[in-house]
Amino acid sequence: MLETPDQKKSNLIDVKEFGKRFQEFMKKYGKILQEALALPPVRNTSWGTYVEDNANQYPNNTAIKFEDISLTYKQFNEIVNQYANYFISLGLKKGDIAKVLIKNRVEYLLVYTANAKIGVISSLINTDLRQKTLIHCLNLTPGKIVIVGEECYDAFNKVKSELNLTDSLKFCFIPDYREIDIPEEFIDLPTIVKDFPKENPSTTTDVLNTDVLAYLFTSGTTGLPKAARLTHQRVISPGFAFANLFADLTSEDTIYIPLPFFHGTAIMTGWSSILMNGGALAIARKFSTSHFWDDCRKYNATAFNYVGELCRYLINVPPKPNDKDNSVRAIIGNGLRPEIWNEFKERFDIPLVGEFYGSSEGNIGFLNLLNFDCTVGYSFGTFALVEYDVDEDKPIRDEKGFMKKVKQGEVGLLLGESEGPNKFAGYTDKKATEAKLFRNAFKEGDEWFNTGDLMRDQGCNHAQFIDRLGDTFRWKGHNVSTTEVEEILNIFDHVSMSSVYGIKIPNTDGRAGMAAIVPESDTKSFDFQKLGSVLNENLAPYAIPIFIRLKSDLVTTYSLKFKKLNLKKEGFNINSIEDPIHIKLPDKAEYVPLTKEIYGNINNHKYSF
């Protein structure tokens, strides 16, 4: 939809207000910022040193709150040390990899921090993955130990025979509700570590901020996730910024995080921000709309970590008299959409919105340090927003072969300059790394990271997130690879070919999955029930398409890529589409025909997707 000049102007940052806020920011935080920038680029400040410093400085302060469990920094650090000293006894050393498959609970935090103290890289596996994708991620990083939570054992065991585990020294099991016995070949990790010393391991001070702390898996255009390297510095820096340059988080604060810790948002901006100054981390196994504010009150949370979908779910709940009855003064996250931004702040009485933009692997980030509305914030890095040809799926270049930057107020593809300290660190796969780079963008020899995201230039080094490009779309706070979903669809007997893409549903964030399918035979005999079973067995819940559109053929480009632009534009509008469309309604197991009644109910916001 084209915008009027007035609409474009309303999205810009007011220059005078920017100047005023920037001056106030520098007056308050200038010295802290100057000291941080003056630090040597390589030093032995790591995740583990922060935990140890807090245990010394705030030994009796609460570090972790989870359900009925409460651990002080002294207690948390001592248990972490027992895990670390056990891992060291196995021969683990800096640079080794531990495969971690645990859902949100205290043991996740213990294992992650223990590995960090040794310099062992935690390969944080997405616990929603199944079958082929799970096998891929577990095989991508050759772990010396494998750590599996009871709640994830069934999924792990189903693919174990197809895993490359020859280098693994030990299989560690972490009970949860103890509904199953310790599996054969596994050791009871929490029980074993109790016999090991509580003293800090000597390895902590050998870990550098430039060492890799974790691998996070990101969706890619290859159809399978890629392992992005996260250094200690990359995880600590956003936390430092939000804690010390924005929300003033202290040892008296508590941040509530119901987001999965295998995602960058929780690790890089949530937990890290409260760790900086000895505050408390409160976690939930998963996000619950009905329990969210009760949890915030229970834990006396002064901040929480969010993704846009979380905020959308909370705002969709009918208003309650006690909506403002909370102690939250700052929220930190990404994806809060402009259309609900101010309503969300007002309804729940939240003065500070620490919106940010970044990716696990990317080299460019934005932080809303000046607390403007409807923006991902300010970037200290060098970035460019360039004109993009959606039909050709590539940036526009001029007659000299160089890209063209968009004007203020306009939308373009975000690039981050890959140079010096902002050099793109890349993935474990060199080909995947190279595929994310543009060369000779503005001059011969330059190098830029392609974020794959469309952003609006708001002026004053601020930007507004618009949408994702290419073969990945965002749904339920997750990036969904269309290629991965297509591969699963295409193994189903009734599918001849498929094309997957994301479409907008009114009153939702991100894009819902839709699959255009050409059946092997006639559409009437297509087995939707069996298809649903195949998808449930092989895909994470958020990756399962909401809509199935049956077509007689799919149009391709000369290079045999499916043309998705028109399909995306048509969406699920049954008033203009003659093809049969089926839908998987919220909380329903099976696909049903999309009728005019259901179509009307969707547009009238009667379903909560």
C-alpha positions as CSV (number, residue, x, y, z in Angstrom):
1,M,0.0,0.0,0.0
2,L,1.4,3.4,-1.0
3,E,1.7,6.0,1.7
4,T,1.0,9.7,1.5
5,P,3.8,12.3,2.2
6,D,2.1,13.0,5.6
7,Q,2.0,9.3,6.5
8,K,5.7,9.0,5.7
9,K,6.5,12.2,7.8
10,S,4.6,10.8,10.8
11,N,7.1,7.9,10.9
12,L,10.2,10.2,11.1
13,I,12.1,11.1,14.3
14,D,11.7,14.7,15.2
15,V,15.2,16.3,14.9
16,K,14.7,18.8,17.7
17,E,13.3,16.2,20.1
18,F,16.2,13.8,19.1
19,G,18.7,16.6,19.9
20,K,17.1,17.2,23.2
21,R,17.0,13.5,24.2
22,F,20.5,12.8,22.9
23,Q,21.9,15.6,25.1
24,E,20.1,14.3,28.1
25,F,21.3,10.8,27.3
26,M,25.0,11.9,27.1
27,K,24.7,14.0,30.2
28,K,23.4,11.0,32.2
29,Y,25.3,8.2,30.5
30,G,28.2,9.8,28.6
31,K,30.9,8.8,31.1
32,I,29.7,5.2,31.3
33,L,29.6,5.0,27.5
34,Q,33.0,6.6,27.2
35,E,34.5,4.1,29.7
36,A,32.9,1.1,27.9
37,L,34.2,2.3,24.5
38,A,37.7,2.7,26.0
39,L,38.0,-0.9,27.1
40,P,40.4,-3.1,25.1
41,P,38.8,-5.1,22.3
42,V,40.0,-8.4,23.7
43,R,39.9,-9.1,27.4
44,N,39.1,-11.9,29.9
45,T,35.6,-10.6,30.7
46,S,33.1,-13.3,30.0
47,W,29.7,-14.6,31.1
48,G,31.3,-16.7,33.8
49,T,33.2,-13.7,35.3
50,Y,30.0,-11.7,35.7
51,V,28.4,-14.6,37.5
52,E,31.4,-15.0,39.8
53,D,31.6,-11.2,40.5
54,N,27.9,-11.2,41.4
55,A,28.4,-14.1,43.8
56,N,31.1,-12.1,45.5
57,Q,29.4,-8.7,45.5
58,Y,25.7,-9.9,46.0
59,P,26.0,-13.3,47.6
60,N,22.6,-13.2,49.3
61,N,20.7,-11.5,46.4
62,T,18.3,-13.6,44.5
63,A,19.7,-14.7,41.2
64,I,17.1,-17.1,39.9
65,K,13.3,-17.4,40.5
66,F,11.5,-20.3,38.9
67,E,8.2,-21.7,40.1
68,D,8.8,-22.5,43.8
69,I,12.6,-22.4,43.4
70,S,14.7,-19.4,44.5
71,L,18.5,-19.4,44.3
72,T,20.9,-16.7,45.6
73,Y,23.9,-15.7,43.5
74,K,26.1,-17.7,46.0
75,Q,23.9,-20.8,45.6
76,F,23.6,-20.5,41.9
77,N,27.4,-20.0,41.4
78,E,28.2,-22.9,43.6
79,I,25.9,-25.3,41.7
80,V,27.3,-24.0,38.4
81,N,30.8,-24.8,39.7
82,Q,29.8,-28.4,40.5
83,Y,28.6,-28.8,36.9
84,A,31.7,-27.1,35.5
85,N,34.1,-29.1,37.6
86,Y,32.4,-32.4,36.6
87,F,32.6,-31.4,32.9
88,I,36.3,-30.6,33.4
89,S,36.8,-34.0,35.0
90,L,35.5,-35.5,31.7
91,G,38.3,-33.7,29.8
92,L,36.2,-30.9,28.4
93,K,38.2,-27.8,27.5
94,K,37.8,-24.4,25.8
95,G,36.5,-24.7,22.3
96,D,34.7,-28.1,22.8
97,I,31.0,-28.2,22.1
98,A,28.1,-29.4,24.3
99,K,24.8,-30.2,22.7
100,V,22.0,-28.8,24.9
101,L,18.4,-30.0,24.5
102,I,16.5,-28.7,27.6
103,K,13.4,-26.5,27.9
104,N,13.2,-23.5,30.2
105,R,14.1,-24.4,33.7
106,V,16.9,-23.8,36.3
107,E,19.1,-26.7,34.9
108,Y,19.2,-25.0,31.5
109,L,20.8,-21.9,33.2
110,L,23.2,-24.0,35.2
111,V,24.5,-26.0,32.2
112,Y,24.8,-22.9,30.0
113,T,26.8,-21.0,32.7
114,A,29.0,-24.0,33.6
115,N,30.0,-24.4,30.0
116,A,30.7,-20.7,29.8
117,K,33.1,-20.9,32.7
118,I,35.2,-23.5,30.9
119,G,34.9,-22.0,27.4
120,V,32.8,-24.9,26.2
121,I,30.4,-23.8,23.5
122,S,26.7,-24.5,24.2
123,S,24.9,-25.7,21.1
124,L,21.4,-24.5,22.0
125,I,19.0,-26.8,20.2
126,N,15.5,-25.5,19.5
127,T,13.3,-27.9,21.6
128,D,10.4,-27.5,19.2
129,L,12.3,-29.2,16.4
130,R,11.4,-32.7,15.2
131,Q,12.7,-35.4,12.9
132,K,14.8,-34.2,9.9
133,T,15.4,-30.7,11.3
134,L,16.3,-31.9,14.7
135,I,18.7,-34.5,13.2
136,H,20.3,-31.7,11.1
137,C,20.9,-29.4,14.1
138,L,22.2,-32.1,16.4
139,N,24.6,-33.3,13.7
140,L,25.7,-29.9,12.6
141,T,27.8,-29.2,15.8
142,P,29.9,-32.2,16.9
143,G,29.4,-32.2,20.6
144,K,31.7,-33.8,23.2
145,I,28.8,-34.2,25.5
146,V,25.0,-34.4,24.9
147,I,22.7,-33.0,27.6
148,V,19.1,-33.9,27.3
149,G,16.2,-32.9,29.5
150,E,13.5,-35.4,30.4
151,E,10.9,-33.3,28.6
152,C,12.9,-33.6,25.4
153,Y,14.1,-37.2,25.6
154,D,11.2,-38.6,23.5
155,A,12.0,-36.4,20.6
156,F,15.8,-37.1,20.9
157,N,15.3,-40.8,21.2
158,K,13.2,-41.0,18.0
159,V,16.2,-39.6,16.0
160,K,19.1,-41.0,18.0
161,S,19.9,-43.8,15.6
162,E,20.5,-41.2,12.8
163,L,22.8,-39.0,14.8
164,N,26.6,-38.8,14.6
165,L,27.5,-39.3,18.2
166,T,30.9,-41.0,17.8
167,D,32.8,-38.1,19.3
168,S,30.5,-37.9,22.4
169,L,32.2,-38.7,25.7
170,K,29.1,-38.7,27.8
171,F,25.3,-38.7,27.5
172,C,23.8,-36.6,30.3
173,F,20.1,-36.8,31.4
174,I,18.4,-34.1,33.5
175,P,15.2,-35.4,35.1
176,D,12.3,-33.1,35.4
177,Y,9.2,-34.6,37.0
178,R,10.9,-38.0,37.1
179,E,8.2,-39.7,35.1
180,I,10.7,-41.9,33.3
181,D,13.7,-43.8,34.5
182,I,17.2,-42.7,33.6
183,P,17.7,-44.0,30.0
184,E,20.3,-46.6,29.2
185,E,23.7,-45.1,28.3
186,F,22.8,-41.8,30.1
187,I,23.9,-40.6,33.5
188,D,21.8,-38.7,36.0
189,L,23.6,-35.3,35.7
190,P,22.2,-33.4,38.7
191,T,22.9,-36.4,41.0
192,I,26.5,-36.9,39.7
193,V,27.6,-33.3,40.0
194,K,26.7,-33.2,43.8
195,D,30.0,-34.9,44.5
196,F,32.1,-32.2,42.8
197,P,33.7,-29.1,44.4
198,K,31.7,-25.9,44.7
199,E,34.8,-23.7,44.2
200,N,35.2,-21.6,41.0
201,P,37.1,-23.5,38.3
202,S,40.4,-21.9,37.3
203,T,39.3,-21.9,33.7
204,T,36.9,-18.9,34.0
205,T,39.7,-16.3,33.8
206,D,41.1,-18.0,30.7
207,V,37.9,-17.4,28.7
208,L,38.1,-14.2,26.5
209,N,35.2,-12.0,25.5
210,T,36.0,-12.9,21.9
211,D,35.6,-16.6,22.5
212,V,32.4,-18.3,21.3
213,L,29.8,-18.8,24.0
214,A,27.0,-20.5,22.2
215,Y,25.6,-21.6,18.8
216,L,22.1,-20.4,18.1
217,F,20.2,-21.9,15.1
218,T,18.7,-19.6,12.6
219,S,16.3,-20.4,9.7
220,G,17.9,-20.1,6.3
221,T,17.0,-20.2,2.7
222,T,18.7,-23.6,2.3
223,G,15.7,-25.2,4.1
224,L,17.6,-26.2,7.2
225,P,18.8,-24.0,10.2
226,K,22.3,-22.6,10.3
227,A,24.5,-22.5,13.5
228,A,25.3,-18.8,14.2
229,R,28.3,-18.1,16.5
230,L,27.7,-16.0,19.6
231,T,30.7,-14.7,21.4
232,H,30.7,-13.7,25.0
233,Q,31.0,-10.1,24.0
234,R,28.1,-10.3,21.6
235,V,25.8,-11.7,24.3
236,I,27.0,-9.3,27.0
237,S,27.0,-6.0,25.1
238,P,23.2,-5.7,24.5
239,G,22.7,-6.5,28.2
240,F,25.2,-3.9,29.3
241,A,23.5,-1.3,27.1
242,F,20.0,-1.9,28.3
243,A,21.0,-2.3,32.0
244,N,23.3,0.7,32.2
245,L,22.3,3.1,29.3
246,F,18.5,2.7,29.3
247,A,16.6,1.0,32.1
248,D,19.0,1.5,35.0
249,L,18.6,-2.0,36.1
250,T,20.2,-2.6,39.5
251,S,20.6,-5.5,42.1
252,E,17.1,-4.6,43.3
253,D,15.4,-5.4,39.9
254,T,13.9,-8.5,38.6
255,I,13.3,-9.3,34.9
256,Y,10.6,-11.9,33.9
257,I,11.3,-14.0,30.9
258,P,8.8,-16.5,29.5
259,L,10.6,-16.8,26.2
260,P,12.6,-19.8,25.1
261,F,16.3,-19.6,26.0
262,F,17.4,-21.2,22.7
263,H,16.5,-17.9,21.1
264,G,18.7,-14.8,21.1
265,T,16.1,-12.5,22.6
266,A,16.1,-14.2,26.0
267,I,19.9,-14.9,26.1
268,M,21.2,-11.7,24.6
269,T,18.9,-8.9,25.9
270,G,16.9,-10.4,28.8
271,W,19.1,-12.5,31.0
272,S,22.3,-10.5,30.1
273,S,20.7,-7.2,31.1
274,I,19.8,-8.3,34.6
275,L,23.1,-10.2,35.1
276,M,25.1,-7.0,34.6
277,N,24.3,-5.5,38.0
278,G,23.3,-8.5,40.1
279,G,19.5,-8.4,39.6
280,A,17.2,-11.4,39.6
281,L,16.1,-13.5,36.7
282,A,12.5,-15.0,36.8
283,I,11.6,-17.5,34.2
284,A,8.6,-19.5,33.0
285,R,8.6,-22.8,31.2
286,K,6.6,-21.1,28.4
287,F,4.6,-18.0,27.8
288,S,1.0,-18.0,29.1
289,T,-1.4,-15.2,28.4
290,S,-3.5,-16.1,31.5
291,H,-0.5,-16.4,33.9
292,F,1.7,-13.6,32.5
293,W,0.7,-10.7,34.8
294,D,0.1,-13.0,37.8
295,D,3.7,-14.2,37.3
296,C,5.0,-10.6,37.1
297,R,3.2,-9.8,40.4
298,K,4.4,-13.0,42.0
299,Y,8.0,-12.3,41.2
300,N,7.7,-8.6,41.7
301,A,9.1,-8.1,38.2
302,T,10.3,-4.6,37.3
303,A,11.0,-5.5,33.7
304,F,10.2,-8.2,31.2
305,N,11.5,-9.6,28.0
306,Y,9.2,-9.7,25.0
307,V,8.6,-10.4,21.3
308,G,5.9,-8.7,19.4
309,E,3.5,-11.6,19.4
310,L,3.7,-11.7,23.2
311,C,2.5,-8.1,23.4
312,R,-0.2,-8.8,20.8
313,Y,-1.6,-11.7,22.9
314,L,-1.6,-9.5,26.0
315,I,-3.4,-6.6,24.3
316,N,-6.0,-8.9,22.9
317,V,-7.2,-10.0,26.3
318,P,-10.2,-7.9,27.4
319,P,-9.1,-5.0,29.7
320,K,-9.2,-5.7,33.4
321,P,-9.4,-3.2,36.3
322,N,-5.9,-4.3,37.5
323,D,-4.1,-4.0,34.2
324,K,-1.9,-1.2,35.7
325,D,-1.4,-3.1,38.9
326,N,2.2,-4.2,38.2
327,S,5.7,-3.0,39.1
328,V,7.0,-3.2,35.5
329,R,8.7,0.0,34.5
330,A,10.7,-1.2,31.5
331,I,10.3,-3.9,28.8
332,I,13.1,-5.2,26.5
333,G,12.6,-7.0,23.3
334,N,11.7,-6.8,19.6
335,G,8.7,-6.8,17.4
336,L,6.3,-4.4,19.2
337,R,4.2,-3.2,16.2
338,P,3.5,0.5,15.8
339,E,-0.3,-0.1,15.6
340,I,-0.4,-1.3,19.2
341,W,2.7,0.4,20.7
342,N,1.1,3.4,22.5
343,E,-2.0,1.4,23.5
344,F,0.2,-1.2,25.1
345,K,2.3,1.4,27.0
346,E,-0.8,3.2,28.3
347,R,-3.0,0.2,29.2
348,F,-0.2,-1.5,31.3
349,D,1.4,1.7,32.5
350,I,4.9,1.0,31.0
351,P,7.1,4.1,30.6
352,L,10.2,2.5,28.9
353,V,10.1,0.4,25.8
354,G,13.5,-1.0,25.0
355,E,12.8,-2.2,21.5
356,F,15.8,-3.5,19.6
357,Y,16.7,-4.9,16.3
358,G,19.3,-7.6,15.6
359,S,19.8,-11.2,14.7
360,S,21.8,-13.9,16.3
361,E,24.3,-13.8,13.5
362,G,24.0,-10.3,12.2
363,N,26.6,-7.5,12.4
364,I,24.2,-4.5,12.7
365,G,21.9,-3.7,15.6
366,F,19.5,-1.0,16.8
367,L,18.6,-0.1,20.4
368,N,15.8,2.3,21.4
369,L,18.1,4.0,24.0
370,L,16.3,7.3,23.7
371,N,12.9,5.8,24.3
372,F,11.1,7.1,21.1
373,D,7.9,5.4,20.1
374,C,7.4,3.1,17.1
375,T,11.1,2.6,16.3
376,V,13.7,-0.1,16.7
377,G,16.0,2.7,17.9
378,Y,19.4,4.1,17.2
379,S,22.3,2.3,15.6
380,F,26.0,3.0,16.5
381,G,27.1,0.8,13.5
382,T,27.4,1.7,9.9
383,F,24.3,0.6,7.9
384,A,22.5,1.4,4.7
385,L,18.9,1.0,3.5
386,V,18.9,0.3,-0.2
387,E,16.3,0.2,-2.9
388,Y,15.0,-3.3,-3.5
389,D,13.2,-5.0,-6.4
390,V,10.6,-7.3,-4.8
391,D,9.7,-8.9,-8.1
392,E,13.4,-9.7,-9.0
393,D,14.2,-10.4,-5.3
394,K,17.4,-8.4,-5.3
395,P,18.7,-4.9,-4.6
396,I,18.5,-2.3,-7.4
397,R,21.9,-1.3,-8.9
398,D,22.6,1.8,-11.0
399,E,24.3,1.9,-14.4
400,K,27.7,1.7,-12.6
401,G,26.6,-1.5,-10.8
402,F,26.3,0.2,-7.4
403,M,23.3,0.0,-5.0
404,K,21.1,3.0,-4.3
405,K,20.2,4.2,-0.8
406,V,16.6,5.1,-0.1
407,K,15.5,8.6,0.9
408,Q,14.5,9.5,4.4
409,G,11.0,8.1,5.2
410,E,11.3,5.4,2.5
411,V,11.6,1.7,2.9
412,G,14.7,-0.3,1.8
413,L,16.7,-3.5,2.5
414,L,18.9,-3.2,5.5
415,L,22.6,-3.8,5.1
416,G,25.3,-3.7,7.7
417,E,28.9,-2.9,6.8
418,S,31.1,-5.9,7.3
419,E,34.4,-4.3,8.3
420,G,36.7,-4.0,11.3
421,P,35.0,-4.9,14.6
422,N,31.7,-5.3,12.8
423,K,33.1,-7.9,10.4
424,F,30.3,-10.5,9.9
425,A,31.3,-13.5,12.0
426,G,29.4,-15.9,9.9
427,Y,28.1,-19.4,10.4
428,T,29.8,-22.8,10.8
429,D,29.1,-23.3,7.1
430,K,31.4,-21.1,4.9
431,K,29.1,-21.3,1.9
432,A,26.2,-20.1,4.0
433,T,28.4,-17.3,5.3
434,E,29.3,-16.1,1.8
435,A,25.7,-16.2,0.7
436,K,24.8,-13.5,3.2
437,L,27.3,-11.0,1.9
438,F,27.0,-8.3,-0.8
439,R,30.3,-7.1,-2.4
440,N,30.9,-3.9,-4.3
441,A,27.7,-2.4,-3.0
442,F,28.7,1.3,-3.0
443,K,32.4,1.1,-4.1
444,E,34.8,-1.5,-5.3
445,G,36.0,-3.9,-2.6
446,D,33.4,-3.1,0.0
447,E,31.5,-5.8,1.9
448,W,28.0,-5.7,3.4
449,F,25.9,-8.1,5.4
450,N,22.4,-8.8,4.0
451,T,19.9,-8.8,6.8
452,G,17.1,-9.9,4.6
453,D,14.9,-7.3,6.3
454,L,13.0,-4.3,5.0
455,M,13.3,-1.2,7.2
456,R,12.1,2.4,7.1
457,D,14.7,5.2,7.3
458,Q,13.3,7.4,10.1
459,G,16.3,9.8,10.2
460,C,18.7,10.5,13.1
461,N,20.2,7.0,12.7
462,H,16.8,5.5,13.6
463,A,14.8,2.9,11.7
464,Q,11.5,1.1,11.8
465,F,11.1,-2.6,11.0
466,I,8.7,-3.3,8.1
467,D,9.0,-7.0,7.0
468,R,11.2,-9.9,6.2
469,L,12.2,-10.9,2.6
470,G,12.9,-14.1,0.8
471,D,12.3,-17.6,1.8
472,T,11.9,-16.9,5.5
473,F,8.9,-15.4,7.3
474,R,8.2,-14.7,11.0
475,W,5.3,-16.3,12.9
476,K,4.8,-16.8,16.6
477,G,8.1,-15.2,17.3
478,H,10.0,-17.7,15.2
479,N,11.6,-17.5,11.8
480,V,10.1,-20.1,9.5
481,S,12.0,-21.5,6.5
482,T,9.6,-22.0,3.6
483,T,12.0,-24.5,2.0
484,E,12.0,-26.6,5.1
485,V,8.2,-26.7,5.2
486,E,8.1,-27.5,1.4
487,E,10.4,-30.4,1.8
488,I,8.1,-31.9,4.4
489,L,5.0,-31.3,2.3
490,N,6.7,-32.9,-0.7
491,I,7.4,-36.2,1.0
492,F,3.6,-36.7,1.4
493,D,2.2,-39.1,-1.2
494,H,-0.7,-36.8,-2.1
495,V,1.5,-33.8,-2.9
496,S,3.0,-33.4,-6.4
497,M,4.6,-30.0,-5.6
498,S,4.2,-27.2,-3.1
499,S,5.1,-23.6,-2.6
500,V,5.1,-22.1,0.9
501,Y,4.9,-18.4,1.8
502,G,3.8,-16.1,4.6
503,I,0.6,-14.1,4.5
504,K,-0.9,-11.5,6.7
505,I,-3.9,-12.3,9.0
506,P,-5.7,-9.3,10.4
507,N,-4.9,-8.4,14.0
508,T,-1.8,-10.7,14.1
509,D,1.9,-10.1,14.1
510,G,4.2,-11.6,11.5
511,R,2.9,-13.8,8.7
512,A,1.0,-17.0,8.9
513,G,2.2,-20.0,6.8
514,M,0.2,-20.8,3.6
515,A,1.0,-23.7,1.3
516,A,-0.1,-23.8,-2.3
517,I,-0.2,-27.5,-3.2
518,V,-0.6,-29.3,-6.5
519,P,-2.1,-32.7,-5.6
520,E,-0.9,-35.9,-7.2
521,S,-4.5,-36.7,-8.3
522,D,-7.8,-34.9,-7.9
523,T,-8.5,-32.4,-5.1
524,K,-11.5,-34.3,-3.8
525,S,-9.5,-37.3,-2.7
526,F,-6.8,-35.2,-1.0
527,D,-6.3,-36.6,2.6
528,F,-6.1,-33.6,4.9
529,Q,-6.2,-35.7,8.0
530,K,-3.1,-37.7,7.0
531,L,-1.4,-34.5,5.9
532,G,-2.0,-33.0,9.3
533,S,-0.3,-36.0,10.9
534,V,2.8,-35.7,8.7
535,L,3.1,-32.0,9.5
536,N,2.7,-32.6,13.2
537,E,5.3,-35.3,13.3
538,N,8.0,-33.4,11.3
539,L,7.5,-29.7,12.0
540,A,7.5,-27.4,15.0
541,P,4.0,-26.1,15.8
542,Y,4.7,-22.6,14.6
543,A,6.0,-23.9,11.2
544,I,2.8,-25.8,10.3
545,P,0.9,-23.9,7.6
546,I,-2.3,-22.3,8.7
547,F,-3.8,-22.4,5.2
548,I,-3.6,-25.0,2.4
549,R,-4.5,-23.9,-1.1
550,L,-5.1,-26.6,-3.7
551,K,-4.0,-25.6,-7.2
552,S,-3.8,-27.3,-10.6
553,D,-0.3,-25.9,-11.3
554,L,2.4,-23.6,-9.9
555,V,4.0,-20.9,-12.0
556,T,7.9,-20.8,-11.9
557,T,10.6,-18.4,-13.1
558,Y,13.1,-19.3,-15.8
559,S,15.4,-20.7,-13.1
560,L,12.5,-22.9,-11.9
561,K,11.9,-21.0,-8.7
562,F,8.2,-20.6,-7.7
563,K,6.7,-17.2,-8.3
564,K,5.2,-16.4,-4.9
565,L,4.5,-12.7,-5.2
566,N,1.0,-13.0,-6.6
567,L,0.2,-15.8,-4.2
568,K,1.3,-13.6,-1.3
569,K,-0.8,-10.7,-2.6
570,E,-3.9,-13.0,-3.0
571,G,-3.5,-14.4,0.5
572,F,-6.6,-16.3,1.6
573,N,-9.2,-13.9,0.0
574,I,-11.9,-16.4,-1.1
575,N,-13.8,-13.6,-2.8
576,S,-11.1,-13.5,-5.5
577,I,-9.7,-17.0,-5.3
578,E,-11.4,-19.9,-7.1
579,D,-9.0,-22.6,-5.8
580,P,-10.2,-24.6,-2.7
581,I,-8.6,-23.3,0.5
582,H,-8.5,-25.2,3.8
583,I,-7.6,-23.8,7.2
584,K,-6.3,-25.0,10.5
585,L,-8.2,-23.0,13.0
586,P,-6.7,-22.1,16.5
587,D,-6.7,-25.1,18.9
588,K,-8.1,-27.4,16.2
589,A,-6.3,-30.5,15.0
590,E,-7.6,-30.8,11.5
591,Y,-7.9,-28.7,8.4
592,V,-11.4,-27.6,7.4
593,P,-12.7,-25.8,4.2
594,L,-12.4,-22.1,4.4
595,T,-16.0,-20.9,4.1
596,K,-17.3,-17.4,3.7
597,E,-18.5,-17.5,7.3
598,I,-15.0,-18.5,8.6
599,Y,-13.4,-15.9,6.3
600,G,-15.7,-13.2,7.7
601,N,-14.9,-14.3,11.3
602,I,-11.2,-14.0,10.6
603,N,-11.5,-10.5,9.3
604,N,-13.7,-9.6,12.2
605,H,-11.0,-10.8,14.6
606,K,-13.1,-13.6,16.1
607,Y,-10.2,-16.1,16.2
608,S,-7.0,-15.8,18.2
609,F,-4.3,-17.1,15.9
